[in-house]
Amino acid sequence: MTTRKHFKQLVRDRMARTGERYTVARAHVAAKAAPPPPEEGEWALRGGVDADSAAFANVLANAGIVAPHTGAELTEAMVLGLGGGLGAGYILWEFAEHASRSRILVLGFRRQWQYPARWAAETAERLGLHAELHETGGPGAAAKRLDAALDRGLPAILWIDPYRLGHRHLPAWLDGHGGGPVVAYGRSRDGGVLIDDRSSGRLTIPAGRLAEARNRVVSYKNRLIEVDPALVEIDAGRLRDGIREALTLQVEHLSERSDSFSLPAWAKWARLLGPGRNRKAWPLVFADGRGLGSALASVHGNAGNRGHLRDLYAGFLREAAPLVELPLGEAADAWDAACLAWDDLVETAMTAHPDLEELRRLMDATAVMVDRGDAAAEEAADLAARRWALQQRLDAELPVDPAELFPRLQEGVTAIHAAEVRALDALRSAVED
């Protein structure tokens, strides 16, 4: 892009004129070049699937950064692919303090899903964003950093605890569990902070509540990432090199033997759905029936509505193929097949009983209202209350027969593992041949 080269020249001119060091001169030039803070309504709410990749894609689109090969906005699929693509993760947490909700199923679908700061830094570098990542243990310093970014007209990607943020109307037992990032892009006239959480409607959060949500999860360190469009450096060569590097990383990552963070995770889950002595086997974990409702809801909450990202990655492969001149079509088709296998598993989990079908309906309806932001906050709160009340009842007693359900789930997860192994083989063949 010419904007980056022009910016560098301005910095060099100031250095020659003032004798300042590069970092000092750059700060002065950036401050003068910064756009004014956005007014309400100027930010385009574009939605998204994965919180992390959507945050980057939405920031870049609103900054006017385009793909050099098309002149169009960089898609979320492209950001996901450049970030290294897909991952696989399965963890079943058990907590003694929640008698009826002691089993929490966590599924990971993006590479480095368990290391969000590392993923963000690598993705920003591969995109050529020259983004600044700021972390601090103090909420005061974190708030000042956010204020400074918004004053300069720069959006900030923030990691938050969604329970404390409040707009998703989560129950108190999820306090501190954390979640993906949101984008703060401006201020409302009454002093609130305008938030983009893959939303379609305006969402306003009081500044104090946002600070609390940022500070709740200690490991997040009040993390903030600024993307200054004046510093972005994306050209066709860089994008092509980034795609090739990301494809290699994807093959390497999904070929690893880890049964927590790579494809063997699905094989492990399939084994644990069957009988056995492993204390994490589902027939043993759920022998008392408690918490099974939440575990099944987590299958839909994580993977439902294409949250598994497999079709998004297939879209990346089709978009990337002509740029890197690789035959990625077969691999894209194979990931689409894996997508259908995940859809089948969600269907199996959520149709095992009419109450589960009603739970899924309430989950989806709540998500629709949350997506509409401030305008639908009351409806979202009402639907969420009904959803969590039903889920609590199903956690205490879910009238399904595990001996009938678990083998069907096992068959579905086994099919997913086989489909993703085939997709990996197709991708490896295209990349390495």
Secondary structure, 3 states (H helix, E strand, C coil): CHHHHHHHHHHHHHHHHHCCCHHHHHHHHHHHHCCCCCCCCCCCCCCCCCHHHHHHHHHHHHCCCECCCCCCECCHHHHHHHCCCEEEEEEEEECCCCCCCCEEEEEEEECCCCCHHHHHHHHHHHHCCCCEEECCCCHHHHHHHHHHHHHCCCCEEEECCHHHHCCCCCCHHHCCCCCCEEEEEEECCCCCEEEECCCCCCEEECHHHHHHHHHCCHHHCCCEEECCHHHCCCCHHHHHHHHHHHHHHHHHHHCCCCCCCCCHHHHHHHHHCCCCCCCCCHHHHCCCCCCHHHHHHHHHHHHHHHCCCHHHHHHHHHHHHHHHCCCCHHHHHHHHHHHHHHHHHHHHHHCCCHHHHHHHHHHHHHHHHHHCHHHHHHHHHHHHHHHHHHHHHHHHCCCCCHHHHHHHHHHHHHHHHHHHHHHHHHHHHHHHC
